[in-house]
Amino acid sequence: MSIIRVIKSEWPAVVSLLLIFSAVLLCFVGWIWNVVKLFAIAADPLTGMFILRCVGVIFAPLGIILGYL
């Protein structure tokens, strides 16, 4: 009976931890995609998107957003 009570009291913490972990994982994946796309367009002529992707490698929030575009 006490195990069920502990599980019921701990589920909000577990859900919160999973949501935070998922958000961090999605941010990391977006930043990596930005770096991959940067190398893919490196041989193309210099464009605004290339410059933004270069800035996004250093400024991670921009890189995360550009990784998903």
C-alpha positions in Angstrom: 0.0 0.0 0.0 2.8 2.4 0.8 4.5 1.8 -2.6 1.3 3.0 -4.4 1.2 6.1 -2.3 4.8 6.9 -3.1 4.2 6.4 -6.8 1.2 8.6 -6.7 3.0 11.4 -4.9 6.1 11.2 -7.2 4.5 11.2 -10.7 4.4 15.0 -11.1 8.2 15.1 -10.5 8.8 12.3 -13.0 6.6 14.0 -15.6 8.4 17.3 -15.0 11.8 15.7 -15.3 10.8 14.0 -18.6 9.5 17.2 -20.0 12.7 19.1 -19.1 14.8 16.2 -20.5 12.8 16.2 -23.8 13.2 20.0 -24.1 16.9 19.9 -23.6 17.2 17.0 -26.1 15.2 18.9 -28.7 17.4 21.9 -28.3 20.6 19.9 -28.7 19.2 18.2 -31.8 18.2 21.5 -33.3 21.7 23.0 -32.7 23.4 19.9 -34.2 21.1 20.2 -37.3 22.2 23.8 -37.7 25.8 22.7 -37.7 25.1 19.9 -40.3 23.2 22.3 -42.5 26.0 24.9 -42.2 28.5 22.4 -43.6 26.1 21.4 -46.3 25.9 25.0 -47.6 29.5 25.9 -47.0 30.4 25.5 -50.7 27.5 27.7 -51.9 27.9 31.5 -52.4 27.8 33.6 -49.3 24.2 34.3 -48.2 22.4 35.8 -45.2 21.4 32.3 -44.1 25.0 31.1 -44.1 26.0 34.1 -41.9 23.1 33.5 -39.6 24.0 29.8 -39.3 27.6 30.7 -38.4 26.3 33.1 -35.7 24.0 30.3 -34.6 26.9 28.0 -33.9 28.1 30.4 -31.2 24.8 31.9 -30.1 22.9 28.6 -29.4 19.3 29.9 -29.2 19.6 31.2 -32.8 21.2 27.9 -33.9 18.4 25.9 -32.4 15.8 27.8 -34.3 17.7 27.7 -37.5 18.4 24.0 -37.2 14.7 23.3 -37.5 14.2 25.7 -40.5 
